[in-house]
């Protein structure tokens, strides 16, 4: 019974039959036939009357009294039972009329038979109909079925969505390298097949990612050999020597950035609490020593969980980007609602609104013509985004109203 389909079919059939059977048993128990006392009471009175009619019977104190009245019994006439009783009496040759009425405020019915001397004989008739609380019993029966069916549906749904929950859990645990975690191949045939397919997909993804990383790293590494030869040959050139060396420097930066991007995806430093305000001060001092116009405003004292080296590299890239393209930048850090928000603002030309979404793509440049005037490979923002999002942070870009670009980094604060 390893097939999930068969198990669900049997579970559904058995559960529904069990619920309905249990509810029906309860209904029969409650709404069953009348009690023996209710049935045997009128029989006993009939036996008494029959004994009294036997020839030679001596009247005594135990004889059943015959109830005679000058008028029919009180109560509400039951037309249906009255018609049936009169039909039976006339069919049996008894030329008498009777009226069946229900007792006011009590169970059972009464038959009032008109005698030839204008008197009425009152005869009790047991009422074998359902009890007065039949609607409450019916409501309880339906409630029992609903509760039972709900329990079956809840369990049935839980079994059905278990493979989907496994898929959701596997997808939510995708690592920073884009590879799924290994899913245990156990359970029903369908669940094991799904887990096996996920594991195969994970293996293929891992192979593809490793192949891509090796390709980029190898390409970046191999570029350096011909660039070194070209640099040596450029030393012997008289015309356009500086242009050759400038182009070679740019190629070298591109190759170096590509290798660093791949290493950033593979090599991950340990996650630990990092004092973000102190890290900003350290980067500020470093940037000023390199000649960048960087100023620090208000800094709240706050710590975040991240890799210290990776976070330093990411923030340095963002600050260098702002200081280079924005001709200087200002940095501020605020902590509120367990969130640390780092803002890096510059007064540069900014980024066109339609290109903001592409700013984190590798080798992105707002104006390709500026490649010659501003050094860089266009991978700084891509590397920064990779590091920040890996540690649970977010980064957004927006143009400032007065001109310039604002880079906002948000992390969960560590208390």
C-alpha positions as CSV (number, residue, x, y, z in Angstrom):
1,X,0.0,0.0,0.0
2,X,2.8,2.4,-1.0
3,X,0.8,4.3,-3.6
4,X,-0.5,7.6,-2.3
5,X,-3.5,7.4,-4.6
6,X,-4.7,4.1,-3.3
7,X,-4.2,5.1,0.3
8,X,-6.2,8.3,-0.2
9,X,-9.1,6.5,-1.9
10,X,-9.3,3.9,0.9
11,X,-9.0,6.6,3.5
12,X,-11.7,8.7,2.0
13,X,-14.2,5.7,1.5
14,X,-13.6,4.3,5.0
15,X,-13.8,7.6,6.7
16,X,-17.0,8.7,5.0
17,X,-18.7,5.4,5.6
18,X,-17.5,5.4,9.2
19,X,-18.8,8.9,9.9
20,X,-22.2,8.3,8.2
21,X,-22.5,4.9,10.0
22,X,-21.7,6.4,13.4
23,X,-24.2,9.2,12.8
24,X,-26.9,6.8,11.6
25,X,-26.3,4.5,14.6
26,X,-26.8,7.5,17.0
27,X,-29.9,8.6,15.1
28,X,-31.4,5.2,15.3
29,X,-30.6,4.9,18.9
30,X,-32.3,8.2,19.7
31,X,-35.1,8.1,17.1
32,X,-35.8,4.4,17.4
33,X,-39.2,2.8,18.1
34,X,-41.2,3.6,21.2
35,X,-40.3,2.0,24.5
36,X,-42.0,-1.3,25.5
37,X,-43.8,0.5,28.3
38,X,-45.5,2.8,25.8
39,X,-46.5,-0.1,23.5
40,X,-47.6,-2.6,26.2
41,X,-49.8,-0.1,28.1
42,X,-52.7,0.0,25.6
43,X,-52.3,-3.8,25.1
44,X,-52.8,-4.3,28.8
45,X,-56.0,-2.2,28.9
46,X,-57.4,-4.1,25.9
47,X,-56.7,-7.4,27.7
48,X,-58.6,-6.1,30.7
49,X,-61.6,-5.1,28.6
50,X,-61.6,-8.5,26.8
51,X,-61.4,-10.4,30.2
52,X,-64.4,-8.3,31.4
53,X,-66.4,-9.4,28.4
54,X,-65.9,-13.1,29.0
55,X,-69.2,-14.8,30.1
56,X,-69.3,-15.5,33.8
57,X,-66.8,-12.7,34.6
58,X,-67.4,-11.4,38.1
59,X,-67.0,-7.6,38.3
60,X,-64.3,-6.5,40.7
61,X,-62.1,-3.6,41.8
62,X,-59.4,-4.5,39.2
63,X,-61.7,-4.0,36.2
64,X,-60.6,-1.4,33.8
65,X,-63.0,1.6,34.0
66,X,-64.8,2.7,30.9
67,X,-64.5,6.5,30.5
68,X,-67.8,8.0,29.5
69,X,-68.4,11.7,28.9
70,X,-71.2,14.0,27.8
71,X,-68.9,15.6,25.2
72,X,-65.8,14.7,23.2
73,X,-62.4,14.9,24.8
74,X,-60.6,18.2,24.8
75,X,-57.7,18.8,22.4
76,X,-56.9,19.5,18.8
77,X,-58.6,17.2,16.3
78,X,-56.3,15.2,14.1
79,X,-58.2,15.0,10.9
80,X,-56.0,12.3,9.3
81,X,-56.2,9.9,12.2
82,X,-59.9,10.6,12.6
83,X,-60.6,9.7,8.9
84,X,-58.5,6.5,9.1
85,X,-60.2,5.3,12.4
86,X,-63.7,5.9,11.0
87,X,-62.9,4.1,7.8
88,X,-61.7,1.1,9.8
89,X,-64.8,1.1,12.0
90,X,-67.2,1.3,9.1
91,X,-65.2,-1.5,7.2
92,X,-65.6,-3.7,10.3
93,X,-69.3,-3.1,10.5
94,X,-69.3,-0.8,13.5
95,X,-71.8,1.9,12.8
96,X,-70.3,4.5,15.2
97,X,-68.4,7.8,14.6
98,X,-65.2,8.8,16.3
99,X,-63.1,11.8,16.7
100,X,-59.3,11.6,17.3
101,X,-57.8,14.5,19.1
102,X,-54.3,15.2,20.5
103,X,-53.9,15.7,24.2
104,X,-53.3,19.4,24.9
105,X,-49.8,19.8,26.4
106,X,-49.0,16.0,26.6
107,X,-48.0,13.1,24.4
108,X,-50.5,10.6,22.9
109,X,-53.9,10.9,21.4
110,X,-57.5,10.3,22.5
111,X,-60.4,8.8,20.5
112,X,-63.9,10.1,21.4
113,X,-66.5,7.5,20.2
114,X,-70.2,8.7,19.9
115,X,-72.5,6.1,21.5
116,X,-76.2,5.6,20.6
117,X,-77.3,7.2,23.9
118,X,-75.6,10.5,23.0
119,X,-72.7,9.9,25.3
120,X,-69.1,9.7,24.3
121,X,-66.7,6.9,25.2
122,X,-63.1,8.2,25.7
123,X,-60.4,5.8,24.6
124,X,-56.6,6.5,24.9
125,X,-54.5,6.0,21.8
126,X,-50.7,5.8,22.1
127,X,-48.7,8.2,19.9
128,X,-45.9,6.2,18.3
129,X,-44.5,9.3,16.4
130,X,-41.1,10.8,17.0
131,X,-40.5,12.7,20.2
132,X,-41.1,16.5,20.4
133,X,-37.3,17.2,20.3
134,X,-36.9,15.5,17.0
135,X,-35.5,18.6,15.4
136,X,-32.8,18.9,18.0
137,X,-31.9,15.2,17.4
138,X,-31.8,15.9,13.7
139,X,-29.6,18.9,14.2
140,X,-27.3,16.8,16.4
141,X,-27.1,14.1,13.7
142,X,-26.2,16.6,11.0
143,X,-23.7,18.3,13.3
144,X,-22.0,14.9,13.9
145,X,-21.8,14.3,10.2
146,X,-20.4,17.7,9.6
147,X,-17.8,17.4,12.3
148,X,-16.8,13.9,11.2
149,X,-16.6,15.0,7.5
150,X,-14.5,18.1,8.5
151,X,-12.0,15.9,10.4
152,X,-11.7,13.6,7.4
153,X,-11.3,16.6,5.1
154,X,-8.6,18.2,7.3
155,X,-6.6,15.0,7.5
156,X,-7.2,14.3,3.8
157,X,-6.0,17.8,2.8
158,X,-3.0,17.5,5.0
159,X,-2.0,14.3,3.3
160,X,-2.6,15.8,-0.1
161,X,-0.6,19.0,0.4
162,X,2.4,17.2,2.1
163,X,4.3,16.9,-1.2
164,X,3.6,20.6,-1.9
165,X,4.8,21.6,1.5
166,X,8.0,19.5,0.8
167,X,8.4,21.5,-2.5
168,X,7.9,24.8,-0.7
169,X,10.4,23.9,2.0
170,X,12.9,22.8,-0.5
171,X,12.6,26.0,-2.6
172,X,12.8,28.2,0.5
173,X,16.1,26.6,1.4
174,X,17.9,27.4,-1.8
175,X,21.4,28.4,-1.0
176,X,23.2,31.4,-2.1
177,X,24.8,29.3,-4.9
178,X,21.3,28.6,-6.3
179,X,21.3,24.9,-5.3
180,X,18.5,23.1,-3.6
181,X,19.1,21.2,-0.4
182,X,18.9,17.4,-0.5
183,X,15.3,16.2,0.1
184,X,14.9,12.8,2.0
185,X,13.5,10.2,-0.5
186,X,11.0,8.5,1.8
187,X,7.3,8.1,2.2
188,X,4.7,7.1,-0.5
189,X,5.7,6.3,-4.0
190,X,4.6,9.8,-5.3
191,X,6.5,11.6,-2.5
192,X,9.6,9.6,-3.1
193,X,9.4,10.3,-6.8
194,X,9.0,14.0,-6.2
195,X,11.9,14.0,-3.8
196,X,14.1,12.1,-6.3
197,X,13.2,14.6,-9.1
198,X,14.1,17.5,-6.8
199,X,17.4,16.0,-5.9
200,X,18.2,15.4,-9.6
201,X,17.3,19.0,-10.3
202,X,19.5,20.1,-7.5
203,X,22.4,18.1,-8.8
204,X,22.0,19.5,-12.3
205,X,21.8,23.0,-11.0
206,X,24.9,22.5,-8.9
207,X,26.8,21.2,-11.9
208,X,25.6,24.1,-14.1
209,X,26.6,26.7,-11.5
210,X,30.0,25.1,-10.9
211,X,30.6,25.0,-14.6
212,X,29.6,28.6,-15.0
213,X,31.8,29.7,-12.2
214,X,34.8,27.7,-13.5
215,X,34.2,29.2,-17.0
216,X,34.1,32.8,-15.8
217,X,37.1,32.3,-13.5
218,X,39.1,30.5,-16.2
219,X,38.2,33.2,-18.7
220,X,39.3,35.9,-16.4
221,X,42.5,34.1,-15.5
222,X,43.3,33.3,-19.1
223,X,42.8,36.9,-20.2
224,X,45.7,37.9,-18.1
225,X,48.3,36.0,-20.1
226,X,47.7,37.7,-23.4
227,X,47.2,41.0,-21.6
228,X,50.6,40.6,-20.0
229,X,52.2,40.0,-23.4
230,X,50.3,43.0,-24.9
231,X,51.5,45.1,-22.1
232,X,55.2,44.1,-22.7
233,X,54.8,44.8,-26.4
234,X,53.1,48.2,-25.7
235,X,56.2,49.3,-23.8
236,X,58.1,49.3,-27.1
237,X,55.5,51.4,-28.9
238,X,56.0,55.1,-29.4
239,X,52.7,56.1,-30.8
240,X,49.5,55.7,-28.8
241,X,51.4,53.9,-26.0
242,X,49.3,55.5,-23.3
243,X,46.1,54.5,-25.0
244,X,47.3,50.9,-25.3
245,X,48.2,50.8,-21.6
246,X,44.9,52.4,-20.6
247,X,42.9,49.8,-22.5
248,X,45.0,47.0,-21.0
249,X,44.3,48.4,-17.5
250,X,40.6,48.4,-18.2
251,X,40.8,44.8,-19.4
252,X,42.7,43.8,-16.3
253,X,40.1,45.4,-14.1
254,X,37.3,43.6,-15.9
255,X,39.1,40.2,-15.5
256,X,39.9,40.9,-11.9
257,X,36.3,41.9,-11.1
258,X,34.8,38.9,-12.8
259,X,37.1,36.6,-10.7
260,X,36.1,38.4,-7.5
261,X,32.4,38.1,-8.4
262,X,32.7,34.4,-8.8
263,X,34.7,34.0,-5.6
264,X,32.1,36.1,-3.8
265,X,29.4,33.6,-4.8
266,X,31.6,30.6,-3.7
267,X,33.6,31.8,-0.7
268,X,31.5,32.9,2.2
269,X,32.9,34.2,5.4
270,X,31.5,33.3,8.8
271,X,28.4,35.2,9.9
272,X,28.8,37.2,13.2
273,X,27.5,40.4,14.8
274,X,29.2,43.3,13.1
275,X,29.1,46.9,14.6
276,X,27.9,48.7,11.5
277,X,28.7,52.2,12.8
278,X,32.3,51.3,13.5
279,X,32.6,49.6,10.1
280,X,31.4,52.8,8.4
281,X,33.9,54.9,10.3
282,X,36.7,52.6,9.2
283,X,35.6,52.7,5.6
284,X,35.4,56.5,5.8
285,X,39.0,56.8,7.0
286,X,40.1,54.5,4.2
287,X,38.2,56.4,1.5
288,X,39.6,59.8,2.7
289,X,43.1,58.4,2.6
290,X,42.5,57.4,-1.0
291,X,41.4,60.9,-1.9
292,X,37.6,60.4,-2.0
293,X,35.3,63.1,-0.8
294,X,33.3,61.2,1.8
295,X,31.5,62.7,4.8
296,X,29.7,60.9,7.6
297,X,26.6,62.3,9.2
298,X,24.6,60.9,12.1
299,X,25.4,57.3,12.9
300,X,23.3,55.3,15.4
301,X,25.2,52.6,17.3
302,X,23.8,49.4,15.8
303,X,25.0,45.8,15.0
304,X,23.9,43.5,12.3
305,X,24.6,39.8,11.5
306,X,26.8,39.4,8.5
307,X,30.2,38.4,7.3
308,X,32.6,41.1,8.4
309,X,34.9,40.9,5.3
310,X,32.1,40.6,2.8
311,X,30.1,43.4,4.3
312,X,33.1,45.7,4.3
313,X,33.7,44.9,0.6
314,X,30.0,45.6,-0.2
315,X,29.9,48.9,1.6
316,X,33.2,49.9,0.1
317,X,31.9,49.3,-3.4
318,X,28.8,51.3,-2.7
319,X,30.7,54.3,-1.2
320,X,33.4,54.2,-4.0
321,X,30.6,54.1,-6.6
322,X,28.9,57.2,-5.0
323,X,32.2,59.1,-4.4
324,X,33.3,58.4,-8.0
325,X,30.2,59.0,-10.0
326,X,28.7,61.5,-7.6
327,X,31.8,63.6,-6.9
328,X,31.6,62.9,-3.2
329,X,28.9,61.4,-0.9
330,X,27.4,61.6,2.5
331,X,26.7,58.6,4.8
332,X,24.1,58.3,7.6
333,X,23.0,55.3,9.7
334,X,19.7,55.1,11.6
335,X,18.3,52.3,13.8
336,X,14.5,52.0,14.4
337,X,12.0,49.1,14.9
338,X,14.9,46.6,15.0
339,X,16.0,47.7,11.6
340,X,19.3,49.3,10.6
341,X,19.2,51.7,7.6
342,X,22.4,52.9,6.0
343,X,22.0,55.7,3.4
344,X,24.7,56.7,1.0
345,X,23.7,59.9,-0.9
346,X,25.6,61.8,-3.6
347,X,25.0,64.8,-5.8
348,X,26.0,63.3,-9.1
349,X,23.9,62.9,-12.3
350,X,21.9,60.0,-10.9
351,X,20.5,57.1,-13.0
352,X,17.5,57.5,-15.4
353,X,14.4,56.1,-13.9
354,X,13.9,53.5,-16.6
355,X,17.4,52.1,-16.0
356,X,17.2,51.9,-12.1
357,X,16.2,48.2,-12.3
358,X,19.3,47.4,-14.4
359,X,21.8,49.1,-12.2
360,X,22.7,45.8,-10.4
361,X,23.4,43.9,-13.6
362,X,27.0,42.9,-14.2
363,X,29.0,45.4,-16.3
364,X,26.1,47.9,-16.2
365,X,27.0,51.5,-17.1
366,X,24.6,54.4,-17.5
367,X,26.6,55.9,-20.4
368,X,28.9,53.5,-22.2
369,X,30.9,56.5,-23.4
370,X,32.0,57.2,-19.8
371,X,34.0,53.9,-19.7
372,X,37.1,55.7,-20.7
373,X,36.9,58.6,-18.3
374,X,35.8,56.7,-15.1
375,X,37.7,53.6,-14.1
376,X,35.8,50.4,-13.2
377,X,34.4,47.2,-14.6
378,X,30.7,47.8,-13.8
379,X,30.6,44.9,-11.2
380,X,30.8,46.9,-8.0
381,X,27.0,47.1,-7.5
382,X,26.5,43.5,-8.5
383,X,29.0,42.3,-6.0
384,X,27.5,44.5,-3.3
385,X,24.0,43.3,-3.9
386,X,25.2,39.6,-3.8
387,X,26.8,40.1,-0.4
388,X,24.0,42.2,1.2
389,X,21.1,39.9,0.1
390,X,23.1,36.8,1.1
391,X,23.1,38.1,4.7
392,X,19.4,38.9,4.7
393,X,19.6,42.6,3.8
394,X,18.1,44.7,1.0
395,X,19.5,47.4,-1.2
396,X,17.5,50.0,-3.2
397,X,18.4,52.9,-5.4
398,X,16.4,56.0,-6.0
399,X,17.1,59.4,-7.5
400,X,17.2,62.3,-5.1
401,X,14.7,65.2,-5.7
402,X,17.5,67.8,-5.8
403,X,19.8,65.7,-8.0
404,X,22.0,62.7,-7.3
405,X,21.5,59.1,-6.2
406,X,20.5,57.6,-2.9
407,X,21.7,54.1,-2.1
408,X,19.8,52.6,0.9
409,X,20.8,49.4,2.6
410,X,18.5,47.8,5.3
411,X,19.4,45.0,7.7
412,X,17.8,43.5,10.7
413,X,19.4,44.9,13.8
414,X,21.0,42.6,16.5
415,X,19.8,43.4,20.0
